[in-house]
Amino acid sequence: MNQLLLKVLGWLGYLERGPVLLQVLLLLALLTASRVLQLRQLPRGLVPPLQALIGPLAALLVAGLLGLLGHPGGLLRLLAQLWLGWSLLGLIEGPLRRWLPAARVHQLQSRLLRPLYLVAAGLTLVNRLGNARDLALIPLGRLFNVTVTLGTVTTSLLVSYLLLVGSGPPAAGLAWLAQRGLGISNGSRKALELLLSYSVVGIGITALCFHLGLSSTALLTIAGGLSVGLGFGIKEVFSNFVSGLWLLFEGSVRPGEVLMIDGDPCEVRRLGLRATLLWRNRDNAELLIPNQRFFTEQATTYTASDRMRRSEVTVGVAHQHDPGLVIALLEASARTVPGVEAEPPPCGLLLSYDAFAMTYSLRFWITNPLQNVGICSAVNQAIWHTFQREGIEIPMPWPTDGSGTPPAGGT
Amino acid sequence: MLLVGLGLGGCAGLRRDRLPVSLYVAVGVPEGRVNNATVTIFRSRFSQLLIDFRRLHPNLLLQPSLYSEAQLIQQLRDRDDADLGPDLIITSGAQANALLREGLVDPLPLDTELRANVAPALLQRLRDSRGRHAGLPMLQFPQLACYDRTRLATAPASLDALLAAAAAGSRVGLPLQLRNLLWTMGALGATPALEAASQGREPTPAQRQAMVAWARWLQEANIQRSLSFYASQDTVVDGLANGSLDWISCHSIDLLDLRRRLGQRLGVASLPSGPQHPPSPANEMRVMSLGRDSSRAQRTMALALAHFSIQPLVQRSLTLETLSFLPVNPRVTVPVQSSTALAAMVQAERQALVLHKIRTSLQDGSQELRRLNEEVIVPLVFDSLAPEEATRRLLTIIRSHR
């Protein structure tokens, strides 16, 4: 570690060179000026991504001027190019949004493109200050009798990060191909995507351990240590992870499924390592529920074997109306509502004779369980309109003052 | 005010020549040698030099970086573009010449002291057509024979003895590169043809015939069951170290690694002679060249280190401590009686004089050498090119690159 510190601090020695010091100072001045301009949103009329280009372009211009005046300007040019590249990353966000959803673009930028650019820019700079390959040989310590160098640690971290972040798109591509080839459902495709992604990460991390030089004995020792850790500290995390994998294999909880959570239908959005993300239609809330809950508790799903849900509305009708006519009108009303399936057909039932009305039930099938409340509302409205048109009374119990007379304004 | 006054007083107390000076050093090493072992070897060798130098210049902060020779030119070009080039470049003589040609190093300002402390023949190898010197020779690494003493009691002294040893079952390894096979050319009397071609002259029939004989020897050597050609020098060194080879041609730069891996089993000798001629080993040297981006203080320090490294006492102690290279200072007498390796190196130094007139045209990593290896040596050894045709091609390529 001392070697690394000495090496990095040693780079400050370049400031002994007058031209290098001048270029660093110029860059700092340009960075400050650019920041001030951006904060004041100047020049007006330019969108922020374009405003961000002014600083690096000015730095490139100054570097060119230095060259014309016969002064070294290479360092400033290099740093300005790196700065420009960083600013251009902001510019490609707009075109990317034409092809991808905004959330995916943001994820791509913040998790993949910008970190990769920083690594590449850092390596470029290190290679100008010294030699990255030489720097990579600096030993940091020993692990299971293997000398761990800066290079192996950096490579391992980088590859692990790329595996975690970058395995998603290829896995999605393969799952899509499998869906096209085998005709599997959307839920199965998403499950397959997750399984592929986990497999790539698992194999990659094991390969990395071997790349580091860890023997199978060392890996077994690590596994032993982990098992103790699993028994105490991270039991719940591991339990949730295994539950998630099991649910995927079982196919009971997959992205796209609709589950009843506390009486509300929710759609499974993502099955994560620890928890499942669900979306509740009622209030647009996202629920993070530990995987273990689905593994150990009863759950109601409308999408296990198909996406059909049988829905029901009840209505009270005055005693004088013919039940056969009422049932026919109820079924006809349901058929007019979009979202109500024609097959199996809507079914009206007379449930009971109550004090003020005869209670009927109308049962019908819908294909999107998440739209149940909206379709029920539409069916109720259609019934009201039909009953109004056909003169069918929906009796209501009225509060009285004790003489049997309804209050003023009642009909 | 008191603090500012004390601070200014403290700064004024620092002498200008005692301010820390960072010296950035780029070290070129053969391809595939940028590894922990090379870093350790380099640090141990350089630290011996620096311990004494720091007594004179305690304000030196050294920042070395190792580069593969194949990438050195591009890396230096990139660093120079950013005004962050090294102050000193330590590399082979051939590469130092290439760096000067590319404008990546400043010519060495030679003074009388430097001239007196370096063998003129070595300086001549670093001189270009405009009389500029690409750098200052630091050390010489002669080409030698390395063998396993448990498998061969004595090293073969002649090419016939080498082939006889191979026929008797000793495993001989040679790198399949013209530069590393040049010693066989001298042993078979083929260097006059090479010299003539490198000077643009047509070799005499006798000289050409000697080169055909050399080409035929290479082809016939490959027929020997126990004599094999390998892709690189590193491969044959590894072969000797891990016991799969018994005799190889090596450079003294390999000795430290081989001693560490073979211990007392390592034998070192001169390369075998031919029927009438001594071998012509292609000795290497390490050269210090001056970078282009140094501040005045850094340039002064770099020159001071260069002057210091070729002082007779420094050269002698470095030679005797490592027994892996020869001094470049002609005023240093090498005690050949004390070590067979040193004796072999001194002999190789003498034998290499024959190549001095043609060395600069066969630089390591040059396009010419690459063509010679690909178009002549490889097809010749694998019997897809007749010795006569190989000779014609070789001489043509050398003349075309003159």
Contacts between the chains, C-beta under 8 A, distances in Angstrom:
chain1	res1	chain2	res2	distance
A	7	B	63	7.1
A	10	B	22	6.0
A	10	B	61	6.2
A	10	B	63	4.4
A	11	B	63	7.7
A	12	B	22	7.8
A	13	B	20	7.6
A	13	B	21	7.8
A	13	B	22	2.4
A	13	B	24	7.3
A	13	B	61	6.2
A	13	B	63	6.7
A	14	B	22	7.4
A	14	B	24	7.8
A	14	B	84	5.9
A	16	B	21	7.1
A	16	B	22	6.2
A	16	B	295	5.1
A	16	B	297	6.6
A	16	B	298	6.7
A	17	B	83	7.1
A	17	B	293	6.5
A	17	B	294	7.4
A	17	B	295	4.6
A	17	B	298	7.5
A	18	B	295	6.7
A	19	B	83	5.6
A	19	B	293	8.0
A	20	B	83	5.7
A	20	B	84	7.0
A	23	B	83	7.1
A	72	B	83	4.3
A	72	B	293	7.5
A	73	B	83	8.0
A	74	B	80	7.4
A	74	B	81	4.6
A	74	B	82	4.6
A	74	B	83	4.7
A	74	B	84	8.0
A	75	B	82	4.7
A	75	B	83	4.9
A	75	B	84	6.5
A	77	B	81	7.9
A	77	B	82	7.8
A	78	B	81	7.2
A	78	B	82	4.7
A	127	B	75	7.0
A	127	B	78	6.6
A	127	B	79	7.8
A	128	B	78	6.3
A	128	B	79	5.4
A	128	B	82	4.3
A	128	B	84	4.9
A	129	B	84	5.9
A	130	B	24	7.6
A	130	B	63	7.0
A	130	B	65	4.3
A	131	B	26	7.7
A	131	B	65	4.1
A	131	B	66	6.5
A	131	B	67	5.6
A	131	B	75	6.8
A	133	B	34	5.4
A	133	B	66	7.7
A	133	B	67	7.8
A	133	B	68	7.8
A	134	B	34	6.6
A	134	B	39	7.4
A	134	B	64	8.0
A	134	B	65	4.8
A	134	B	66	4.6
A	134	B	67	7.3
A	135	B	65	7.9
A	137	B	34	7.5
A	137	B	35	6.9
A	137	B	36	5.5
A	137	B	39	5.5
A	137	B	66	7.9
A	139	B	36	7.5
A	147	B	36	7.5
A	149	B	36	7.6
